[in-house]
């Protein structure tokens, strides 16, 4: 078979298949060029989801005539100095975007450099260049792309609807706008409602831009992240566990100002929120990683959305540790959405509201019950369900236990390495230390005043009330004690009478053998057993009988995909969470006054007590102003 040189147009079209996947890819490349050019304002206009028109206009430095002629040639760029691919300080650097676009669409570029007396224009249609001609415009550059993929019509079949493509463009522009708050962005066109994000001014431009794009609600429910270790800085904002979404579209990562979607970072985020968020919910984050360009490779893929860190595990550890620390430091900040959801539910069945109203739906979606109406209250009133606390009332309820506020541990607790005692809080032992009278209302979770339906504790604070789910709250307390016990003592192991031999592909076996020391810390002892096999000699005793073959294969898959083996630790955490759930005070159990107050005080002293192990809120706060709105006082 004869080898021949491909033509320039075919080469560009092949490159376009990697760089230009859809209209959003074009917008990404053009907006990044505008940012690199020092623009202070960028205007984007689209039509038909970008299929028929995309126009990006900026007020940056612009190009001279000779630079414009080179800009549409492959691998011509002004952004790499000394051909050093390990010192990339700009968003673009490959010199492929413009020639790739010109090979599959109708491309027109009009630009004026600040030192030129007039502007210049060049056009490329399906790879055919037109001569450079003079034109008139102010300083900056305008790039117009029409009829995307007209030269390769087969690619059009793979595009989605106009609405979907327009939405993808919006997402790309939002990501770049979050990274560069000092630049103003506008997005308009016949296929969308106009959006405008003016340049953020003042002392906290990133926070101002975040409020523009994600809304003030996220700002009100975000934790600030600012950590630096060994030259790597992590900054930005992460949402409280009670502020979450149903998908991962609201997770924004930036590496040296470059928007990325990196598997390692997503894995770290998942690990950081593992204990406080339900598995089907996703946190909202805007996080920036800044490090020496030589420590990260941004030339992994032509689209430049993936990066590879020189020490990925170090970066992941910094991410997980920083977010976990922020979660602990956030104390008892509750998501503002919790109170809003509760108020919506109260209103949902009031006169003039339909049970299918958005408020009712939101309430059901967040795990709350139905709304409240006076007629419903009258029909289901149970005088024993409302149990107010009286001064000096320390007599136990008929079904209360004589010591502590937890039921006796159930069968699953027995024999689990001595963890059973962790489920027995010592509420009564500290009852005499509790502050008296109104002083307790000034504490974060206030003073217990009543128990409703033997399930919910009502506490009074200085400016409102707190409703606590007693089972969910105590479940978190017990779980944290279990985790602390696991961290403070070596995990008990059980030695296998006959080592389990797991056959794997050679590369998977090698990965596991390299991480043997890390896995041993969580109770799994393994070693290489020839090429393509692993011998497992010890397993964590807390897991009991288990599918060793399945566990090892899952760990190998995680190492291959995420470069980390979280599965075993997550399984240990899952067992601890199950033990905590079964050993916690149950709903339907009456509690004594001192027990309720002791539970509130324990919650105040326990990190992450605002959510149970499954990610549900353990308490909701209603301010007096919220309650007054319910009764029309405001």
C-alpha positions as CSV (number, residue, x, y, z in Angstrom):
1,X,0.0,0.0,0.0
2,X,1.4,3.3,-1.0
3,X,2.0,6.0,1.6
4,X,1.1,9.6,0.6
5,X,1.0,13.0,2.2
6,X,-2.5,14.2,3.0
7,X,-3.6,17.6,1.7
8,X,-3.7,20.6,4.0
9,X,-7.5,20.8,3.8
10,X,-7.9,17.2,4.9
11,X,-5.4,17.6,7.7
12,X,-7.4,20.6,9.0
13,X,-10.7,18.7,8.8
14,X,-9.1,15.8,10.8
15,X,-7.9,18.3,13.4
16,X,-11.3,19.9,13.4
17,X,-12.8,16.5,14.4
18,X,-10.8,16.7,17.6
19,X,-11.0,20.4,18.4
20,X,-14.5,21.3,17.1
21,X,-17.0,18.8,18.4
22,X,-20.0,21.1,18.5
23,X,-20.8,24.9,18.4
24,X,-19.9,25.2,22.1
25,X,-16.4,24.1,21.2
26,X,-16.1,27.0,18.7
27,X,-17.3,29.5,21.3
28,X,-14.9,28.1,23.8
29,X,-11.9,28.6,21.5
30,X,-12.9,32.1,20.4
31,X,-13.7,33.4,23.8
32,X,-10.4,32.0,25.2
33,X,-8.6,33.9,22.4
34,X,-10.4,37.1,23.4
35,X,-9.3,36.6,27.0
36,X,-5.7,35.9,26.0
37,X,-5.9,39.1,23.9
38,X,-6.5,41.2,27.0
39,X,-10.1,42.0,26.4
40,X,-12.1,43.9,29.0
41,X,-15.5,43.1,27.3
42,X,-16.5,40.1,25.2
43,X,-19.8,39.9,23.3
44,X,-21.2,36.6,22.0
45,X,-24.1,36.3,19.5
46,X,-25.5,33.0,18.3
47,X,-28.4,31.7,16.1
48,X,-29.9,28.2,15.8
49,X,-27.8,27.0,18.7
50,X,-24.6,28.2,16.9
51,X,-25.3,26.1,13.8
52,X,-25.9,29.0,11.5
53,X,-24.2,31.9,13.3
54,X,-21.6,32.5,16.0
55,X,-20.0,35.9,16.5
56,X,-17.5,36.8,19.2
57,X,-16.4,40.4,19.5
58,X,-13.8,41.8,21.9
59,X,-11.9,45.0,22.7
60,X,-8.5,43.3,23.1
61,X,-5.2,44.0,21.5
62,X,-6.2,43.0,18.0
63,X,-3.8,41.7,15.3
64,X,-1.6,43.3,12.7
65,X,-2.0,42.4,9.0
66,X,0.8,39.8,8.9
67,X,-0.3,38.2,12.2
68,X,-3.8,37.9,10.8
69,X,-2.5,36.0,7.7
70,X,-0.6,33.5,10.0
71,X,-3.5,33.1,12.5
72,X,-5.5,31.0,10.1
73,X,-2.5,28.6,9.4
74,X,-2.1,25.4,11.5
75,X,0.2,25.6,14.5
76,X,0.8,29.3,14.3
77,X,0.5,30.9,17.7
78,X,1.8,33.9,19.7
79,X,1.3,32.2,23.0
80,X,4.3,29.9,23.4
81,X,7.7,31.3,24.2
82,X,10.8,29.3,23.4
83,X,8.6,26.3,22.3
84,X,8.2,25.3,26.0
85,X,5.0,23.2,26.4
86,X,5.6,23.0,30.1
87,X,5.2,26.7,30.8
88,X,1.8,27.4,29.4
89,X,0.3,30.6,30.9
90,X,-2.5,31.3,28.4
91,X,-5.7,29.5,27.6
92,X,-4.8,28.8,24.0
93,X,-1.5,27.7,22.7
94,X,-1.9,24.9,20.1
95,X,-2.6,27.2,17.1
96,X,-5.3,24.8,15.8
97,X,-8.6,26.4,16.5
98,X,-9.0,29.0,13.7
99,X,-7.7,26.8,10.8
100,X,-9.9,23.9,12.1
101,X,-13.0,26.2,12.2
102,X,-12.2,27.6,8.7
103,X,-11.9,24.1,7.3
104,X,-15.5,23.1,8.2
105,X,-17.4,26.5,8.3
106,X,-17.5,30.0,6.8
107,X,-15.0,32.0,8.9
108,X,-14.5,35.8,8.8
109,X,-12.1,37.7,11.0
110,X,-12.0,41.5,11.3
111,X,-9.3,42.9,13.6
112,X,-7.5,46.1,14.3
113,X,-4.3,46.4,16.3
114,X,-3.8,49.5,18.5
115,X,-0.9,50.6,16.3
116,X,-2.7,50.1,13.0
117,X,-4.5,53.0,11.3
118,X,-7.3,50.8,10.2
119,X,-8.6,47.3,10.5
120,X,-8.0,44.2,8.3
121,X,-10.4,41.4,7.3
122,X,-9.8,37.9,6.1
123,X,-12.2,35.1,5.2
124,X,-11.9,31.3,5.0
125,X,-14.7,29.1,3.5
126,X,-14.3,25.3,3.8
127,X,-10.5,25.7,3.9
128,X,-10.2,28.1,1.0
129,X,-8.5,31.3,2.1
130,X,-9.5,34.8,0.7
131,X,-7.0,37.6,0.5
132,X,-6.6,40.1,3.4
133,X,-8.4,43.4,2.7
134,X,-8.7,46.7,4.6
135,X,-11.8,47.4,6.7
136,X,-13.1,49.7,9.4
137,X,-13.7,48.9,13.1
138,X,-12.5,50.0,16.5
139,X,-9.6,48.4,18.3
140,X,-10.1,44.7,18.9
141,X,-11.3,41.6,17.0
142,X,-14.5,40.2,15.7
143,X,-14.7,36.6,14.6
144,X,-17.8,35.4,12.8
145,X,-18.6,31.8,12.0
146,X,-21.5,30.8,9.8
147,X,-22.9,27.5,8.6
148,X,-20.9,25.3,10.9
149,X,-20.0,21.9,9.3
150,X,-21.3,22.9,5.9
151,X,-18.1,21.4,4.4
152,X,-18.5,18.2,6.4
153,X,-22.3,17.7,6.4
154,X,-22.1,14.3,8.0
155,X,-21.1,16.0,11.3
156,X,-24.4,17.9,11.4
157,X,-26.2,14.6,12.1
158,X,-24.4,14.3,15.4
159,X,-25.5,17.7,16.7
160,X,-28.4,18.0,19.2
161,X,-31.4,20.3,19.0
162,X,-30.9,24.1,18.8
163,X,-32.0,24.4,22.4
164,X,-29.5,21.8,23.6
165,X,-26.6,23.4,21.6
166,X,-27.6,26.9,22.9
167,X,-27.6,25.6,26.4
168,X,-24.1,24.0,26.0
169,X,-22.8,27.4,24.7
170,X,-24.3,29.1,27.8
171,X,-22.5,26.7,30.0
172,X,-19.2,27.3,28.4
173,X,-19.5,31.1,28.6
174,X,-20.5,30.8,32.3
175,X,-17.4,28.8,33.1
176,X,-15.1,31.2,31.4
177,X,-16.9,34.2,33.0
178,X,-16.5,32.6,36.5
179,X,-12.7,32.4,35.9
180,X,-12.4,36.0,34.8
181,X,-14.7,38.3,36.8
182,X,-12.7,41.4,35.7
183,X,-14.0,40.9,32.1
184,X,-17.5,41.7,31.1
185,X,-19.4,39.1,29.1
186,X,-22.7,39.4,27.2
187,X,-24.6,36.5,25.4
188,X,-27.4,37.1,23.1
189,X,-29.0,36.0,19.8
190,X,-32.2,34.8,18.1
191,X,-32.0,31.5,19.9
192,X,-31.9,32.7,23.5
193,X,-32.8,35.3,26.0
194,X,-30.0,37.9,26.4
195,X,-27.7,37.5,29.4
196,X,-25.2,40.0,30.6
197,X,-22.5,39.7,33.2
198,X,-20.8,43.1,33.7
199,X,-17.2,43.2,34.9
200,X,-17.1,42.7,38.7
201,X,-15.5,45.5,40.6
202,X,-14.6,45.9,44.3
203,X,-12.7,43.9,46.8
204,X,-14.2,40.4,46.0
205,X,-14.7,40.2,42.3
206,X,-14.9,36.4,42.2
207,X,-17.7,36.5,44.8
208,X,-19.6,39.2,42.8
209,X,-19.3,37.2,39.6
210,X,-20.4,34.0,41.4
211,X,-23.5,35.8,42.6
212,X,-24.2,37.0,39.0
213,X,-24.1,33.5,37.6
214,X,-25.1,31.1,40.4
215,X,-27.3,33.5,42.3
216,X,-27.2,35.0,45.8
217,X,-28.6,31.8,47.3
218,X,-25.4,30.0,46.6
219,X,-23.3,32.8,48.1
220,X,-25.5,32.7,51.2
221,X,-25.0,28.9,51.5
222,X,-21.3,28.7,50.5
223,X,-18.2,28.0,52.5
224,X,-15.0,29.9,51.6
225,X,-12.1,27.6,50.7
226,X,-8.5,29.0,50.9
227,X,-5.7,26.6,51.5
228,X,-2.1,26.4,50.2
229,X,0.5,23.6,50.6
230,X,3.8,23.1,48.8
231,X,3.1,25.8,46.2
232,X,-0.4,24.5,45.3
233,X,-3.2,26.9,46.3
234,X,-6.9,25.9,46.4
235,X,-9.4,28.8,46.7
236,X,-13.0,29.5,45.9
237,X,-16.4,28.5,47.4
238,X,-18.1,25.2,48.2
239,X,-21.8,24.8,49.0
240,X,-23.1,23.6,52.4
241,X,-24.2,20.0,52.3
242,X,-27.8,21.2,52.6
243,X,-27.4,23.2,49.4
244,X,-27.2,20.6,46.6
245,X,-28.4,19.8,43.1
246,X,-29.7,16.8,41.2
247,X,-26.8,16.7,38.7
248,X,-23.2,17.8,38.5
249,X,-23.7,20.8,36.2
250,X,-23.1,23.2,39.0
251,X,-19.5,22.0,39.7
252,X,-16.9,24.4,38.4
253,X,-13.1,23.7,38.5
254,X,-10.4,25.9,37.2
255,X,-6.7,25.1,37.0
256,X,-4.5,28.2,36.5
257,X,-7.6,30.0,35.2
258,X,-8.5,27.2,32.7
259,X,-12.0,25.6,33.1
260,X,-11.5,21.9,33.3
261,X,-13.6,18.7,33.9
262,X,-11.1,16.4,35.5
263,X,-11.9,12.9,36.8
264,X,-9.4,13.2,39.7
265,X,-11.0,16.5,40.9
266,X,-14.5,15.0,40.6
267,X,-13.4,12.0,42.6
268,X,-11.9,14.2,45.3
269,X,-15.1,16.2,45.5
270,X,-17.2,13.0,45.8
271,X,-14.9,11.9,48.6
272,X,-15.1,15.2,50.5
273,X,-18.9,15.2,50.6
274,X,-19.3,11.4,51.0
275,X,-20.5,11.5,54.7
276,X,-22.8,14.5,54.4
277,X,-24.6,14.1,51.0
278,X,-26.9,11.5,49.6
279,X,-25.4,9.6,46.7
280,X,-27.9,10.9,44.2
281,X,-27.3,14.5,45.1
282,X,-24.4,16.7,44.0
283,X,-22.7,19.7,45.8
284,X,-22.3,23.1,44.2
285,X,-18.7,24.3,44.0
286,X,-16.6,27.0,42.4
287,X,-12.9,26.1,43.0
288,X,-9.7,27.4,41.7
289,X,-6.4,25.6,41.7
290,X,-3.3,27.6,41.1
291,X,0.2,26.0,40.8
292,X,3.4,26.2,38.8
293,X,2.6,25.5,35.1
294,X,5.4,22.9,35.1
295,X,3.4,20.8,37.7
296,X,0.4,20.3,35.4
297,X,0.1,19.1,31.8
298,X,-2.7,20.9,29.9
299,X,-1.7,19.4,26.5
300,X,-3.5,16.1,27.2
301,X,-6.2,16.6,24.6
302,X,-6.7,19.1,21.8
303,X,-9.9,20.3,23.5
304,X,-7.8,21.3,26.5
305,X,-10.6,20.3,28.9
306,X,-8.5,17.5,30.6
307,X,-5.4,18.1,32.6
308,X,-2.8,15.8,34.2
309,X,-1.1,16.8,37.5
310,X,2.4,15.7,38.2
311,X,1.3,14.7,41.7
312,X,-2.4,14.0,41.3
313,X,-2.8,12.4,44.7
314,X,-1.3,15.4,46.4
315,X,-3.8,17.7,44.7
316,X,-6.7,15.4,45.4
317,X,-5.7,15.2,49.1
318,X,-5.5,19.0,49.3
319,X,-9.0,19.2,47.8
320,X,-10.6,16.6,50.1
321,X,-8.8,17.9,53.2
322,X,-9.7,21.5,52.6
323,X,-13.4,20.9,52.0
324,X,-13.7,18.6,55.0
325,X,-12.0,21.2,57.2
326,X,-14.4,23.9,55.8
327,X,-17.4,21.6,56.6
328,X,-16.2,21.3,60.2
329,X,-15.5,25.0,60.5
330,X,-18.9,25.9,59.1
331,X,-20.4,24.7,62.4
332,X,-24.1,24.9,62.5
333,X,-24.7,27.1,59.4
334,X,-28.0,25.8,57.9
335,X,-28.8,26.2,54.3
336,X,-31.2,29.0,53.8
337,X,-33.2,26.8,51.4
338,X,-34.2,24.5,54.4
339,X,-36.3,27.2,55.9
340,X,-37.7,28.3,52.5
341,X,-38.7,24.7,51.8
342,X,-40.4,24.4,55.2
343,X,-42.3,27.6,54.7
344,X,-43.4,26.6,51.2
345,X,-44.7,23.3,52.6
346,X,-46.7,25.2,55.3
347,X,-48.2,27.3,52.6
348,X,-48.8,24.5,50.2
349,X,-52.2,23.4,51.6
350,X,-53.3,26.7,52.9
351,X,-56.3,28.4,51.1
352,X,-55.4,29.4,47.6
353,X,-52.6,26.9,47.3
354,X,-52.8,23.6,45.4
355,X,-51.2,20.4,46.7
356,X,-49.4,20.2,43.4
357,X,-47.9,23.7,43.7
358,X,-44.2,24.1,43.4
359,X,-43.8,24.6,47.1
360,X,-45.5,21.3,47.8
361,X,-43.4,19.5,45.2
362,X,-40.2,21.0,46.6
363,X,-41.2,19.9,50.1
364,X,-41.8,16.3,49.0
365,X,-38.6,16.3,47.0
366,X,-36.6,17.3,50.1
367,X,-38.0,14.6,52.3
368,X,-40.5,16.7,54.3
369,X,-44.1,15.7,54.9
370,X,-47.3,17.3,53.6
371,X,-48.6,20.8,54.4
372,X,-50.7,22.0,57.3
373,X,-54.3,23.1,57.4
374,X,-56.5,23.9,60.5
375,X,-59.1,21.2,59.4
376,X,-56.4,18.6,59.1
377,X,-55.0,19.5,62.5
378,X,-58.5,19.2,64.1
379,X,-59.1,15.9,62.5
380,X,-55.8,14.3,63.6
381,X,-55.2,16.1,66.9
382,X,-53.6,13.8,69.4
383,X,-53.2,15.4,72.8
384,X,-50.3,13.0,73.7
385,X,-48.3,13.9,70.6
386,X,-47.5,17.4,71.9
387,X,-45.5,17.1,75.0
388,X,-44.4,20.4,76.4
389,X,-41.5,20.6,78.9
390,X,-42.3,21.9,82.3
391,X,-39.9,23.4,84.7
392,X,-38.4,20.8,86.9
393,X,-40.1,18.0,85.0
394,X,-37.4,15.3,85.0
395,X,-39.7,12.3,85.3
396,X,-39.1,9.8,82.5
397,X,-41.8,9.1,79.9
398,X,-43.5,5.6,80.3
399,X,-41.4,4.1,77.5
400,X,-38.2,6.0,78.3
401,X,-35.0,4.1,79.1
402,X,-33.5,4.6,82.6
403,X,-30.1,5.8,81.4
404,X,-29.1,7.9,78.4
405,X,-31.4,8.9,75.5
406,X,-30.5,6.0,73.3
407,X,-32.2,2.6,73.1
408,X,-30.2,-0.4,74.0
409,X,-28.0,-1.4,71.0
410,X,-29.6,-3.8,68.7
411,X,-28.2,-7.2,67.7
412,X,-26.0,-5.9,64.8
413,X,-23.9,-3.9,67.3
414,X,-22.8,-7.0,69.2
415,X,-19.4,-8.3,68.5
416,X,-18.2,-5.4,66.2
417,X,-14.8,-4.8,67.8
418,X,-16.2,-3.2,70.9
419,X,-18.1,-0.4,69.1
420,X,-21.3,-1.2,70.9
421,X,-20.6,1.2,73.7
422,X,-20.4,4.1,71.3
423,X,-24.2,4.1,70.9
424,X,-24.8,5.0,74.5
425,X,-24.6,8.7,75.0
426,X,-24.3,9.9,78.5
427,X,-27.0,12.6,78.6
428,X,-28.1,12.2,82.2
429,X,-24.5,12.2,83.4
430,X,-24.2,15.8,82.3
431,X,-27.7,17.1,82.9
432,X,-26.6,19.1,85.9
433,X,-24.1,21.0,83.8
434,X,-26.7,22.4,81.4
435,X,-27.2,26.2,81.5
436,X,-30.4,27.1,83.2
437,X,-33.4,29.1,82.0
438,X,-33.3,31.5,79.2
439,X,-29.5,31.3,78.9
440,X,-29.9,28.2,76.8
441,X,-31.9,30.1,74.1
442,X,-28.8,32.0,73.2
443,X,-26.9,28.8,72.3
444,X,-26.8,27.9,68.6
445,X,-29.6,25.3,68.8
446,X,-31.4,26.9,71.7
447,X,-33.3,25.4,74.6
448,X,-35.6,22.3,74.2
449,X,-39.3,23.3,74.8
450,X,-41.3,20.3,73.5
451,X,-41.4,17.0,71.7
452,X,-43.9,16.4,68.8
453,X,-45.1,13.0,67.8
454,X,-42.2,11.4,69.8
455,X,-40.0,12.3,66.8
456,X,-39.3,16.0,66.6
457,X,-37.8,18.2,69.2
458,X,-38.8,21.9,69.2
459,X,-36.2,24.3,70.6
460,X,-36.4,28.0,71.2
461,X,-33.6,30.3,70.2
462,X,-33.1,33.9,70.7
463,X,-34.8,34.9,67.5
464,X,-36.8,31.9,66.3
465,X,-37.3,28.1,66.7
466,X,-35.3,25.0,65.7
467,X,-37.0,21.7,64.8
468,X,-34.8,18.7,65.2
469,X,-35.3,15.2,63.9
470,X,-34.1,13.2,66.9
471,X,-33.2,10.0,65.1
472,X,-31.3,11.7,62.2
473,X,-29.4,13.9,64.7
474,X,-28.4,11.1,67.0
475,X,-27.5,8.9,64.0
476,X,-24.9,11.5,63.0
477,X,-23.5,11.7,66.6
478,X,-23.0,7.9,66.8
479,X,-21.5,7.8,63.3
480,X,-18.9,10.4,64.2
481,X,-18.0,8.5,67.3
482,X,-17.5,5.3,65.3
483,X,-15.4,7.1,62.7
484,X,-13.3,8.6,65.5
485,X,-12.7,5.1,67.0
486,X,-11.7,3.8,63.6
487,X,-9.2,6.6,63.2
488,X,-7.7,6.4,66.7
489,X,-7.0,2.6,66.7
490,X,-5.7,0.2,64.1
491,X,-8.6,-1.5,62.3
492,X,-9.0,-5.1,63.5
493,X,-8.3,-7.6,60.8
494,X,-9.3,-11.2,60.3
495,X,-6.6,-13.5,58.9
496,X,-7.8,-15.8,56.2
497,X,-7.1,-19.4,56.8
498,X,-6.4,-19.9,53.1
499,X,-5.3,-16.7,51.2
500,X,-7.8,-15.7,48.5
501,X,-6.1,-15.6,45.1
502,X,-7.7,-13.0,42.7
503,X,-6.7,-13.2,39.1
504,X,-6.5,-9.8,37.3
505,X,-5.0,-8.3,34.2
506,X,-1.3,-7.7,34.8
507,X,-1.7,-3.9,34.9
508,X,-4.5,-4.0,37.5
509,X,-2.5,-6.4,39.7
510,X,0.5,-4.1,39.5
511,X,-1.6,-1.1,40.5
512,X,-2.9,-2.9,43.6
513,X,0.5,-4.1,44.6
514,X,1.8,-0.5,44.4
515,X,-0.9,0.6,46.8
516,X,-0.6,-2.3,49.2
517,X,0.8,-0.1,52.0
518,X,-2.2,2.3,51.7
519,X,-4.7,-0.6,51.6
520,X,-3.2,-2.2,54.7
521,X,-4.0,1.0,56.7
522,X,-7.7,0.2,56.3
523,X,-7.3,-3.5,57.1
524,X,-6.8,-5.1,53.7
525,X,-3.5,-7.0,53.4
526,X,-2.5,-8.2,50.0
527,X,0.6,-8.9,47.9
528,X,1.5,-9.8,44.4
529,X,1.1,-13.5,43.5
530,X,2.9,-13.8,40.3
531,X,2.0,-12.0,37.0
532,X,-1.7,-11.2,36.9
533,X,-2.7,-12.3,40.4
534,X,-3.1,-10.9,43.9
535,X,-3.1,-12.8,47.2
536,X,-5.4,-11.4,49.9
537,X,-4.2,-12.5,53.4
538,X,-6.2,-10.3,55.7
539,X,-9.5,-8.4,55.5
540,X,-11.2,-5.8,57.8
541,X,-12.9,-7.7,60.6
542,X,-15.7,-5.2,60.7
543,X,-16.9,-6.3,57.2
544,X,-17.4,-9.9,58.3
545,X,-18.0,-12.3,55.5
546,X,-17.6,-10.6,52.2
547,X,-17.1,-11.0,48.5
548,X,-13.3,-10.6,48.4
549,X,-13.0,-11.2,44.7
550,X,-15.6,-8.5,44.0
551,X,-14.0,-6.1,46.4
552,X,-10.5,-6.4,44.9
553,X,-11.8,-6.1,41.3
554,X,-13.7,-3.0,42.2
555,X,-10.6,-1.5,43.9
556,X,-8.6,-2.3,40.7
557,X,-11.2,-0.6,38.6
558,X,-11.2,2.5,40.8
559,X,-7.4,2.7,40.7
560,X,-7.5,2.5,36.9
561,X,-10.2,5.2,36.5
562,X,-9.7,7.6,39.5
563,X,-6.1,6.8,40.5
564,X,-7.4,6.3,44.0
565,X,-9.0,3.4,45.9
566,X,-11.8,4.9,47.9
567,X,-14.1,1.8,47.7
568,X,-12.7,0.0,50.8
569,X,-12.9,3.1,53.0
570,X,-16.4,3.9,51.7
571,X,-17.4,0.3,52.5
572,X,-16.0,0.7,56.0
573,X,-17.8,4.0,56.4
574,X,-21.0,2.4,55.1
575,X,-20.8,-0.3,57.8
576,X,-20.2,2.4,60.4
577,X,-23.2,4.3,59.1
578,X,-25.4,1.2,59.2
579,X,-24.3,0.5,62.8
580,X,-25.0,4.1,63.7
581,X,-28.5,4.0,62.1
582,X,-29.4,0.8,64.1
583,X,-27.9,2.1,67.3
584,X,-29.5,5.5,67.4
585,X,-32.5,6.8,69.3
586,X,-35.6,5.8,67.2
587,X,-38.4,8.0,66.0
588,X,-41.5,7.3,68.2
589,X,-39.5,7.3,71.5
590,X,-40.3,9.8,74.2
591,X,-37.4,11.7,75.6
592,X,-36.9,13.4,78.9
593,X,-36.2,17.2,79.0
594,X,-32.5,16.7,80.0
595,X,-32.1,14.2,77.2
596,X,-33.4,16.6,74.6
597,X,-31.1,19.4,75.8
598,X,-28.2,17.0,76.0
599,X,-28.8,16.0,72.4
600,X,-28.8,19.6,71.3
601,X,-25.6,20.3,73.1
602,X,-24.0,17.2,71.6
603,X,-25.0,18.4,68.2
604,X,-23.4,21.8,68.8
605,X,-20.1,20.1,69.7
606,X,-20.1,17.6,66.8
607,X,-18.8,18.4,63.4
608,X,-21.2,17.9,60.4
609,X,-24.2,17.4,62.8
610,X,-26.4,19.4,60.4
611,X,-26.9,16.3,58.2
612,X,-27.5,12.7,58.9
613,X,-25.3,10.0,57.3
614,X,-27.7,9.9,54.3
615,X,-27.4,13.6,53.6
616,X,-30.8,14.6,55.0
617,X,-31.0,17.7,57.3
618,X,-31.1,17.0,61.0
619,X,-32.6,20.3,61.9
620,X,-34.5,23.3,60.4
621,X,-34.5,26.8,61.8
622,X,-37.4,29.2,61.4
623,X,-36.7,32.8,62.3
624,X,-39.4,34.8,64.0
625,X,-39.7,36.9,60.8
626,X,-40.4,33.6,58.9
627,X,-43.1,32.6,61.3
628,X,-44.6,36.1,61.3
629,X,-45.0,35.8,57.5
630,X,-47.1,32.7,58.0
631,X,-49.6,34.7,60.1
632,X,-49.6,37.8,57.9
633,X,-47.7,39.9,60.5
634,X,-45.2,40.9,57.8
